[in-house]
């Protein structure tokens, strides 16, 4: 595999004092590292987490490391649209101007299930919850412009364990077709990318820039193995590194670039990718930006249709 892409020291030293960012899933993995880095640079970070006590514990740890860290923890359950609305209302009430929203939280390879609102779990959590949240925070993002919306997608939006990334408009939530967890994951991650693409088109001229990112094959709690950690580190991780496994700090680089790099404003809606094992070998070195190897990712008609369908689904709940 290629060497992971890394942002410049200048971006990591950029003073973010006075700026406010919302990060979903900020209590672990890439979300945690994102929150840490933004706080280190002086930003106020609103942490949207499922478990508030765990989020508060993590926030306290960051404050011990970074004495000046300004972190606020609010409860957010993306699989419950009532929770998304309550979280957005709290953010809008207390933080009327935002400089960034990082739609980071997600689930992967879940067994068949439905969110509280009846959506297939991965599509509901990874896409629809964030779709609604973004819409509800848009006034604050416009008020805080220049601002950014960054969606965490995945290189699995191309293929996920052999399942091609497609948007199955005939049965998005598996009411009639057989369920396949990797097919569902690929659909949800392609939806993240298409959401950012359509956001970029709709937000032209507002000062709000949209992007989607692939963090790469990152060692996070989404990578669950039934082995003790010491055995994973000794035997499994070295093998996975040969297949492209990277650490959370390397995985957060595309997010930080999309959130902070000035040139991103000139290409709203673009996709930014860390190194990854795409089926298309030409894309494996990644790129900021990268033209997705999945042709559906460039289909504006699909992006517009997905927006309309998503809007109807979340408004009906």
Secondary structure, DSSP 8 states (H G I E B T S, - for coil): --------HHHHT---TT-EEEEETTTSHHHHHHHHHHHHTT-EEEEEES-HHHHHHHHHHHHHHSTT-EEEEEE--TT-HHHHHHHHHHHHHH-S--SEEEE-----S--S-B-TTS-BHHIIIIIIHHHHHHHHTHHHHHHT-SEEEEEE--GGGTEETTEE----TT-TT-SSS---HHHHHHHHHHHHHHHHHHHHHHTTTTTEEEEEEE--SB-STTS--SS-HHHIIIIIHHHHHHTT-B-HHHHTHHHHHHHH-GGGGGGTTEEEE-S---SSGGGTT-EES---S-GGGG-HHHHHHHHHHHHHHHHT-
